[in-house]
Amino acid sequence: MIRIRKHYLLAASLLFLLEVFIALYIHDKIIRPYAGDFLATIFLYCLARGMLTAAPGKVALGVLLTAYLIETLQYVHLLSWLGWQHSRVARIVLGSQFEWVDLLAYTLGIGLMLGLEAGLSSIRLGKVATARAIALAKNANAG
């Protein structure tokens, strides 16, 4: 169930640092709210793929549903219910305001990762097929 994949964990670490930078230093109306949400799902996806053996589709679905859940909790003002509405950390991590467009940003982030996974998978399959073809050709020439 658990398998460490260093390249995913490295990507997650770099994305985490980028997210922290955006949260602390970017105060605009495009990058922080939308690119931050887009990157957040990619961060969670890389973190999960870096530690779990689950298939990319299952990880993507789990991350996307988690992102949707967090956004839904913003809609019902979870931070206020918990008395955390004044906590800067809670507002940064969980968000404080529901936005429909955030759901699109989460979906696009996961879509990008699934697209990249599909591309990488086809590249890997192409390399395997090429290696098999070479091995078959060598065996045919040897026999």
C-alpha positions, 0 to 999 in steps of 0.5 A: 500500500505504501511505496516511496517514489522520490520523484513525486515527493520531490515535485510535491516538496517544490510545489509546497514551497511554491504554494508557501511563496504564493501565500506569503508574497503574492497578493493579486487577484489571479495567481494567488486565488486561481493558480494557487488552487490549481497547484494545490491539487497538483501538490496533493496528487504528487504527495499521494503518488509519492507515498501510495501504490494506488493507480493514478486514476484512483489517486486523482479521484481521491484528491479531487474529491478532497479538494471539492470537500474542502471547498464545500466546507468553505461554503458552509463556513467551517472555519467560523463553526470551529472558531478558526475564522481569525486564524491566518494558517487555517484560512491559508490551508483550508481557505475561507471563501467558496468560489465556483471557479475554484472547483474548475481550478482543482479539476484542471490541475487534476486533468493536467496530472492525468494527462501527464501520467497518460503521456508518461505511461505511453512513453514507458510502454513505447520503450518497453515495446522497443526493448522487446522488439530489439530482444526478439530481433537479437534472438531471431538473428542468434537462432 
